Amino acid sequence: SQTIHQWPATLVQPVGSPLSLECTVEGTSNPNLYWYRQAAGRGLQLLFYSVGIGQISSEVPQNLSASRPQDRQFILSSKKLLLSDSGFYLCAWREDRAYEQYFGPGTRLTVT
Amino acid sequence: GQSLEQPSEVTAVEGAIVQINCTYQTSGFYGLSWYQQHDGGAPTFLSYNALDGLEETGRFSSFLSRSDSYGYLLLQELQMKDSASYFCAVRPMDTGRRALTFGSGTRLQVQP
């Protein structure tokens, strides 16, 4: 069966510090991978998606970046965090022709 | 482009039936999905409509009418644990974009 892992679960970082969030998927090959951000009480904003190793599409221009160094690993990074980067970050995966998308447990980031 | 509209909040009592609507403006999509998200948790898949009509899964049903650009999620025999946010989502047919677009979500509050 497939599982998706995200870490850390919670993170408190000062403004201007770097960020690295990691997501890994088990039990599937060549999944589509996604990073979403959710502000409190709001909807899901797509940040990045990847259809293969090294292939990253950015949806929203900002100070975040993503990388996919391995087939089932997706990393979200920032060199300098802003207060507005606070939120709930969700990684998700989907098989290319499937309709169901699976989300990881999320990372709650607070930038202070 | 794509946009999906949902009511922001719905309140109902235990045992009742509630319908959460989703109207959309999109140039073309593969199907309409519904996701449930409890506070602090990750979204989980509920249902999918590829074709017009009603899909039933236990207490939950989902409906799609492409001609009316409209869908809904129907929850029957409401339970307290159904209190959560519900999101509709579509996967657009835009060339190369293999990501779901989510509505802003409907917060359902079930009261005793």
Interface residues (C-beta under 8 A of the other chain):
Chain A: N32 Y34 G41 R42 G43 L44 L46 Y49 V51 S57 E59 L90 R94 D96 Y99 E100 Q101 Y102 F103 G104 P105 G106
Chain B: Y30 G31 S33 Y35 G41 A42 P43 T44 F45 Y48 A50 F87 A89 R91 G96 R97 R98 A99 L100 T101 F102 G103 S104 G105 R107
